[in-house]
Amino acid sequence: MPLSAIVQVLLRLAALNWFITGMLQGIVTPFQVGPSESFVASQLVTAGVILILGIIVWIFAPFLSRLFTQGADEPVSLAGASLRSLYSTAFVGLGLWFALKNFARVFNGIHFYITASLQEASAIPSRITAFYNLSEAALTFLAGLVLVATARIWAGKLTKSPDNQPQ
């Protein structure tokens, strides 16, 4: 398997991370309580840029992988590993990373939300903020679990298209 195939998988993992990060930040930011409108607007612009960069890197991953490995695109022996198995492994790894990275945030967020709910009415803004912080971590955690569960499906779809084969 050429080195460019491995670089393409890594680029697509980075792109997927940026896409999911931008999407989740864009979903959660408008619901945060307290920040000014200009702060929310700047966060939405940042989320949009991250999301668009993820899409661009995903689309151009085959070209970029050939560009990055130009002159050094030698075969790498992976002893029977196919492009599909590389994608499957990568998606499972990324999914586990998302899930494990956010598990503690979900656990702490649930605890904080319950604790804030037991306080008096003056704590309502902190409860609302806690809920949206929890939802961001929970969505990323769930996205990781879904990615682990569907890794082989996505790998199969990606390896069927001739556009995804490094040359």
N, C-alpha and C positions, 0 to 999 in steps of 0.2 A: 504494500500500500504506500503511495507517495506521501511524503511529509506534508504536502499541501492539504491532503484529506484530513489529517489530524488537526492542522491549523484551522481548517474550515469548521470543524466541530467545535473547537475552542472559541472561535469568533462567534459562532451561533449561540454558544452558551452565554457569552458576555452580552450579546444582543438581547437574548431572552431575559437576562437579569435586568438590563436597562429598561426593556419594554414593560416588564411587570412592575418594577420600581416606579417608573413614571406614571403608569396607569393607576397604581394604588395611591400614590401621592396626589394625583389629580382628583381622585374620587374622595379622599378623606379631607383634603385641605379646605374646601368650601364650608365644611361643617365644624371647623374648629372655632371655639369661642374665645374671644379676647383679643386676638391679633387685629391690627388695623386692616382696612381694605387694601391699602397699598402692599402690606405684607402678604396678604392672601393672593393678590394679583401676581406678585413676584414669585410666590411659591407655585402658582399655576403655570406661569411661563417656564419656570425651571422644570416642572413636571412634564410639560409639553415638549421641551427640548430633549429631555432624557428619553421620552417615549419615541420621538421622531428619530433620534440617533440610534435607538435600538432597532427600529424598522429599517433604517438605511444600512446599518451594519449587517443585518440579517439578509437583506436582498443582495448586497454586494459581497457577501462572505466568499463565494467561489472565486470571484475576481481578486479580492484582497488576499486570499490564501495563496493564490498563484503568484501575486506580486511580492508578498512577504517572503516566499520561499524561492524566488527566482535565483537560479544559479546553484541552489542547494536542495532542489526538490528530488532527492534521492529516495528510493524505496526504503521503507522502514518495515522490518520483519516483525509482525505481530502474531506469527504462528497461527494462522487460520482465522484471525479476527476480520470480520467484514465491516463495511461502512455502517451497516445496520446495527451490528453489535456495539460499535463505537458510539453511535448516537444513543442507543439504549442505555449504555453505561453512563454516558454523559448526562442524560436526562434524569436517570435515577440519582446520580451524584448531585446534580443541581437541586432536584426536588428534596433530597435529604438535607442539603445545606439550607434551603429555605425553611424547611420544617424545624430543623434543630436550632437554627439561628433565632427563630421566633417563638419557640416553645416556652422559654423562660419569660419572654415579654407577655405572652398570652396568660401564663400562670400568674405573674405579678399584676397584670392588668385586671384580671378577674378579682384578685384579692383586693386591689385598690378600689375597684368599682363597688364591690360589696361593702368595704369599709366606709367609703364616701356616702353610700346610700343609707348607712345607719346613722350618719351625722344629721345635724339639724338642717333646716331649709336654706340657710346661708351657704351651704356647700354645694348647691345645685350647679353653679358654673364649673366647679372642679369635677363633679360627677359627669357632666356633659363632655368635658375635655377628656376625662378618663375613658369614657365610653368610646370616643372616636380614636384615641390612641390604642385602645384595646382592639377595636375593629380593624385598624390598619395591620396590627400584628397578626390578628386572627385570619384575615384574608390572605396574607403572605404565607402563613402556616398552612392554610388549606390549599393554596395554590401549590405549595411544595408537595403535599400529600397527593393531590391530583396528578401532578407531574410524575411522581413515583409510580402511581397506579397506571398511568397511560403511556409510560415511556416507550414500550414496544410498539404501540399504535403509531405514535408520532415518528418513531424511527422508521417504521415501515412506509409511512406516507412520504417522508423525506427522501428515502432511498429509491423510490419508484420513479421519481422524476429525473429525466436525463440531464436537466439543468443543474442538478445538485451533484453531479459526478465531477470531481476534479480531473483536469486533463494534464 
